[in-house]
């Protein structure tokens, strides 16, 4: 049992470290798109590690924590994708170092195709 306690504690520390780095990324990144990226990646991994640590410390909760982790894996990337699309549609500011915008390129190509079909 001491091995589970030690491993659980290490996973909790690792998870909270990633959560802290995710918060730091939200503060340091220059625009909303970078903030979404930093926040989503770090918080997903940090939360999963924290859940794993809690599962080692409380093995009777393991199934519930696993289900929470699976739900998190599916919903976190989806929510960040929707936030980024909403920010793009509302015209959120991009940094000067942003050189690629595939969503704008796709939208331009789609509009060109739509006009060609109508004309």
C-alpha positions as CSV (number, residue, x, y, z in Angstrom):
1,X,0.0,0.0,0.0
2,X,2.9,2.4,0.6
3,X,3.8,2.1,-3.1
4,X,0.3,3.1,-4.1
5,X,0.4,6.1,-1.7
6,X,3.8,7.2,-3.1
7,X,2.8,6.8,-6.7
8,X,-0.5,8.6,-6.0
9,X,1.3,11.5,-4.4
10,X,3.7,11.7,-7.2
11,X,0.9,11.7,-9.8
12,X,-0.9,14.4,-7.8
13,X,2.2,16.6,-7.7
14,X,2.8,16.1,-11.4
15,X,-0.9,16.9,-12.2
16,X,-1.0,20.0,-10.2
17,X,2.3,21.1,-11.8
18,X,0.8,20.8,-15.2
19,X,-2.2,22.7,-14.1
20,X,0.0,25.4,-12.7
21,X,1.9,25.6,-16.0
22,X,-1.4,25.8,-17.9
23,X,-2.4,28.8,-15.8
24,X,1.0,30.3,-16.4
25,X,0.5,29.7,-20.1
26,X,-2.9,31.5,-20.0
27,X,-1.1,34.5,-18.5
28,X,1.9,34.5,-20.8
29,X,0.5,33.8,-24.2
30,X,0.0,36.8,-26.5
31,X,-3.5,36.0,-28.0
32,X,-6.6,34.0,-27.5
33,X,-5.6,31.2,-29.8
34,X,-2.3,30.5,-28.1
35,X,-4.0,30.8,-24.7
36,X,-6.6,28.2,-25.7
37,X,-3.8,25.9,-26.9
38,X,-1.8,26.3,-23.7
39,X,-4.8,26.0,-21.4
40,X,-6.3,22.9,-23.1
41,X,-3.2,20.8,-23.4
42,X,-1.8,21.5,-20.0
43,X,-5.1,21.2,-18.1
44,X,-6.1,18.0,-19.9
45,X,-2.9,16.3,-18.9
46,X,-2.8,17.9,-15.5
47,X,-6.4,16.8,-14.7
48,X,-5.8,13.3,-16.0
49,X,-2.7,12.9,-13.8
50,X,-4.5,14.3,-10.8
51,X,-7.4,11.8,-11.4
52,X,-4.8,9.0,-11.7
53,X,-3.2,10.1,-8.5
54,X,-6.5,10.1,-6.7
55,X,-7.3,6.7,-8.1
56,X,-4.1,5.3,-6.6
57,X,-4.9,6.9,-3.2
58,X,-8.5,5.8,-3.2
59,X,-8.8,2.6,-5.3
60,X,-12.5,2.3,-4.6
61,X,-13.0,5.5,-6.6
62,X,-11.0,4.2,-9.6
63,X,-13.9,3.4,-11.9
64,X,-15.6,6.7,-11.3
65,X,-12.4,8.6,-11.8
66,X,-11.8,6.6,-15.0
67,X,-15.2,7.7,-16.4
68,X,-14.5,11.3,-15.5
69,X,-11.1,11.0,-17.3
70,X,-12.8,9.5,-20.5
71,X,-15.4,12.3,-20.4
72,X,-12.6,14.9,-20.1
73,X,-10.6,13.4,-23.0
74,X,-13.7,13.8,-25.3
75,X,-14.9,17.2,-24.1
76,X,-11.8,19.2,-23.5
77,X,-10.5,19.3,-27.1
78,X,-14.0,19.8,-28.4
79,X,-14.7,22.8,-26.2
80,X,-11.3,24.4,-27.1
81,X,-12.0,23.9,-30.8
82,X,-15.4,25.6,-30.4
83,X,-13.9,28.4,-28.5
84,X,-11.2,29.0,-31.1
85,X,-13.8,28.9,-34.0
86,X,-16.0,31.4,-32.1
87,X,-13.0,33.7,-31.4
88,X,-12.1,33.5,-35.1
89,X,-15.6,34.3,-36.3
90,X,-15.9,37.2,-33.9
91,X,-12.6,38.6,-35.3
92,X,-10.4,38.2,-32.2
93,X,-7.0,39.8,-32.5
94,X,-4.1,37.6,-33.7
95,X,-0.5,38.3,-32.9
96,X,1.8,39.7,-35.7
97,X,3.7,36.4,-35.6
98,X,0.7,34.4,-36.7
99,X,1.5,33.6,-40.4
100,X,-0.9,30.7,-41.1
101,X,-4.7,30.9,-40.8
102,X,-6.1,27.7,-42.4
103,X,-9.7,28.6,-41.3
104,X,-9.6,31.9,-43.2
105,X,-8.0,30.1,-46.2
106,X,-10.7,27.5,-46.2
107,X,-13.5,30.1,-45.8
108,X,-12.1,32.1,-48.8
109,X,-11.9,29.0,-50.9
110,X,-15.4,28.0,-50.0
111,X,-16.8,31.4,-50.8
112,X,-15.0,31.4,-54.1
113,X,-16.5,28.0,-55.0
114,X,-19.9,29.1,-53.9
115,X,-19.7,32.2,-56.1
116,X,-18.5,30.2,-59.1
117,X,-21.4,27.8,-58.8
118,X,-23.9,30.6,-58.7
119,X,-22.5,32.6,-61.6
